[in-house]
Each structure stands twice: as structure tokens, then as C-alpha cells.
Amino acid sequence: MRLLRFGPEGREKVGLLHDGQVRDLSAHVPVLSGAALNPTTLAGLAALDPLALPLVENPGRIGACIEPSGKIVCVGLNYADHAREAGMTPPPEPIIFMKGCRLTGPTDPISMPPGAQTVDWEIELTVVIGRPVLMADRERALSAIAGYAAFVDMSERDWQMKRQGQWVKGKSWPGFAPIGPWLVTPDEIADPQDLHIWLDVNGQRFQDGNTRDMIAGCVDVVAYISQFMQLDPGDVIATGTPAGVGMGLKPPRYLAAGDSLRAGIQGLGEQAHDCVAWTPA
């Protein structure tokens, strides 16, 4: 299944993408979070006749593909080529860090922090957790996966690298965690470790890789993180990015208001964002 959330921010409904059309699932699952992400629950949704669901003629805005209520756990330097462009040695075990912002939609504008000069991009494959998992082996980790989604891990590099402490400082500005457009269940993805992954800025391709180049694959990442914290339904794990981020270019290239960003992952859909100046609410 390809699940999504559509409608104005804060009032999204759950939908199913079928044959290029959105069908309204809200009568069966009002909120795509918690128990609704359990693989058993998702199997029940998959058994529904899509043509019996109401057709949504104009879904409008597509929101974050799951309710933005869980943790966002990220894996750093999980592609060897990205570690090299950052001037770092691939780590002997996964580097993990958190993002402190909420998930946003796949076409929502991304605001630039005031005065920021080093806003960067990273397209990533995410794993969405569907059942609680702690101290898991690979088999239990695999069974906890509700699905996969595209994700752009936005960063303010000066805040991340120069402001002391943990990377979370540069990762948590509002809008720095767009996800979607779809949550794609595992049965739709033959091999999550063989997906084309790419990102363009102003029509120029900067990232062009494949998830086969991840150092630690999706299942191993879930099992590893579960050794240190409990993962719960609705938690998102961003599994790292291939080479081609702005920081790694010579000279570096960063985002500013007026830039446009497009990104996607094979089978998981595309995102499109305008970079805009931040204005106080």
C-alpha cells in the first residue's frame, strides 16, 4: 500500500493511493499513528477493496505521510562516499542523533533560519516503526517495520558543526524534516537496499545514489538503535544520505530563499520544496 495524509495542516485525513488516485481511508483509520501502524492493522487495511473507498477528486495539500508525533532518529555517515566528502572516516558502528522538529509535508515550503548561511540538504530513506521494539535481533527488527518513506534531512551546518555540543542544534529548525509523499508498506518494496535515491537543487542534480551503498542496512539500523532506546509506533529512522550534499562540494554550495529543491526515492515518490525567508508567526 501507499498511504498518505491529505488536507490543510492540522486537519489532514488518511488516504490510500490506488491507480494514481487518492481514496479516503479516514472511516477506517482516522489517524495514521500508534496502533494504526501495527503491521497487523496495516494488513487489514490492505484487504479492503480500494474501489469501495470514497474517491478524493481534489486532495489538495499532501501532508507528512504519518502523524508527526514520534521520535526522529537519524544515522550519520552511513554511506562511505558521503563520509569521504565530509572528510571523515566511515564509523566502525552507526552514529545516531536526534532531530528536534516535527515532520512536515513533501511540498511544504522550507524556511531559512534568519541569518543562516549554510543550510544544506540530505535525501534519505526512512524506516517507519509499527510496533514497539527494544533489544531486537534482525528478525524482530524486520517485523517492527511498518513501511518506508522518502525524507530530506535539512541542516544548518554552522549550527551543527561550530556551535558546540550535539548535531541536534543544526538539525531541528521548523520545517527541517519533510517526509513523504507516501508511507509504502514493505510488501511494495522488493528490496529496500536497492533503490535509486536522488536530489536536485534549481534543476541541477547533486545527489544521485543507491541505497545498496549504505554501510548498515535498514534492518541492521533498527536492531542497532533498539539496543539503546525503545522504538515505538510512529518513530522515524532516517538511514543516512549518499554523497552530493552542499557541504561536500568544492566550493560548498548552500541553500537560500528563492532556491527550489526536488528529491525522490525509487518506489517512494518525490518531494518538491521552495526555500523561503523565515517570517515570525
N, C-alpha and C positions, 0 to 999 in steps of 0.2 A: 504494500500500500504506500501511497504518497499522501501523507496527512499535512494539513496546513491550517492556519488561522487567518481569517479574513475579517475586515471591518475596521472602523476607527479605533485608534489606540485606546486601550482600556475597555473596549466593548467588542472585542473580537469573538467570532463564532468559529467552531471547529468544522473543517471541511475535508472532503476527500477529492483528490484529483483523479478523474477517470476519463480516459479518452480525450484528454485536453480540456475537459470541462470540470467545474467545481460543483460538487454535490454537498448539500448541507447535512452534516453529521450531528448537529447540536442536540437533536432529540435523543440521540443515543449516548453522546458523550459531551456534556456541556462545557467541560474544561479539560484541556489536554495537559494534565499534570497528575502527580501522585499515582493512585491505583489505576487510572486510565492508561498509564504507560506500561503496566504489567504485561509481559508478553502473552499471557493467557487472555487478558482482556482484549489485547490487540488482535488476537486470533479470532475472537468472537466478532469483532468489527469486520474483519476480513471475510467472514462468512455471510455478511449482509449482501443483498443484491444492490449494486450501485445504482441501477436504473430505477429502483424503487425509492431512492432518496431524492428529496427536492432538488431541482436544478437551480443553481445560483446564476442568473443571467449576467449580472454585473457585480462580481465580488469586491471591486474597488481595491482599497489598500490591502496588501498581504502583510500580516504581522509576523513576529517571531513564530517559528513553527511549533513551539511549545510554550506553555505559560512560563513567563520569566520569574520563577520562584525558587530555583535550586542554586547550587554552587556552580561556579565556572572554574574548573581546574585545568591548567594548561601544562603542556610538556614543552620544555625548551630545548633547542638544538637537537631535534630528533631526526633531522636529515643531515647527512655528513656534508653535503655540498653547502648547506646553509651555515653549518658550524665553521667551515673553512672561510666563507666570505665574511663572517663575523670576526675572523682572526682567532678562533677558539678551537681547542681540541675536542672532538666528539667525546661526550662524557662516558665514563665507564658504567653508569646507571642513569636512568632518566632523571632530568632536572624537572621538578614540579613547582608551580607557583599559582597564585590565585588572581583572578580579576574581580574587582570590587564594584563593577557596574552591572546594570540589568541588560538582558538580551533585548535586542531591537530587531526590526523587520528588515527584509532583504532589499528594500528600495527606500528605506528611510534616509533622509539627509544625515550626513555625519558632520557635526560641528567641530571646528578647530578651536582648541583652548586659546583663550586670549594671550597673545604674545608668544605662542608656541611657534618654533621654527623647525622642529624636527619630528613632525607627525609622519608615521610610517605605516606600512601595510604588511599583512601576512595572511594569505589564504590558507585555510586549514580544514582538514577533515575532522569532524567532531563525532564522538560517540555519545549517545543519549542513554542514560541509565533507566531501566524499567523496574527493577526490584532491588531491595537492599542487598548490599554485598560488602563483606568485611573479611579480611584474611582469606581471599579466594584463590583457588588454583585456576588454571586456564579453563577448565570445563565449566566451573561455576561462573567465572568471569564472562564467558561467552553467553551463558544462559541469562545473564543480567542485562544484556544489551537490548534496548527497545528499538533502536534504529540509528541511522546515520544522517548527518546534515552538513551542508557547507557552512563555513564560519570565517569571518575576517577578524583576526586578532589585531586591532589597531593599537598603536603605541605612540607615546611621546618619548622619544629616545633620550633627550637630555634629562627628563624627569626619571626615566628608568635607570640610566647609567651614571648620572652625575649627582643625584640628589641624596645619595647615601641610603643604606637600608635595602629593602627588598624591591624586586622589579614591579611589585603591585602598584607603586606610585605612578609609573608611566603607562599603566595598562587599564586604568579604571575611570577615565573621563566618561561622562554620559554619552552613549552612542558608540562606544568603542567595542561593542560585542554584537554586531549584526549576524543573525543566523537564518538559515533557510535558503530557498523558499519552502522546502518541504522537509518533513521528517519521513525518511524512507526506511521501511521495515527490512530486516535482514534478508528475508526471502526474495527481495527485489534486487539485492546486490550479490552477484555471483562470487566476487572476491574483493573485499574492501582494501586489500593490499595490491590491487592492480587497477587504479583509477587515475585517469588524466586529471590534473589539477592545474589551474592557470589564473592569472590576474593581469588586467590591463589598466593603465593609467592614461587618460586622454587618448585612448585608442591605440596606445603602444604597449605591446606585450612585454612584461618584465618578469613574471614568474610563469614557468612552463615545465611542469614536472609530472611525476607519477608517484602514487602512494607506495609503490613497491620499493621505493628508496628510503622509506622510514627505517630508522635503526631499530626501534622497538615497535612492533605492530600493535594494532588496536587491542586485541585480546590481552597481549602481554602488558600493555599500558594499564588496562583496567585492573588486572590482577596485581600489578606492582603498586598502584596507588592505594588499593584496598588494604595493603599491609600497614598503612599509616593513618587511614581515616575511613569511616564508613561512607560509602557512596549510596545515595538514596534516589528513589524515582524522581526524575526531572533534573538531576545533576547532569552537567555537560562537561565532557572532557575534550579539549582541543589538543590534537595529537602532534602538532608541530607543522612547520612550513618548509617548502623547498627553497632553493636559492632564488635570488632576484628581488630581495627586499631593498628598499631605498637606502638603508644604512650601508649595505654591502656594495653599492655601485661606486664607480670611480669617475668623476666625483660623486658623492652621495646626492640623492635626489629625494626630496621630501614633499609632502602634500601641503597645499594651501587652499584657501577659499577660492572657488572657481574651477578647481580640478574635478574630474569625473573618474569614477572607479568602477570597473566591471570585473567580476570574478565568478568562477564556477568550478564544479567538480563533476566529472562524468557520472550520469545517472542521478545526480542530486540537485540539478538545476543551477540557475545563475542568479547573481546579485548585481544590482546597478545602483550606485550612490552618487549623489552630488555632495561635494565638500562645501560647506557654508561657514560663514563667520558666526561665532557664538554671540547670542544676544541674551541678556538676562530675562528670565521669565517675568 
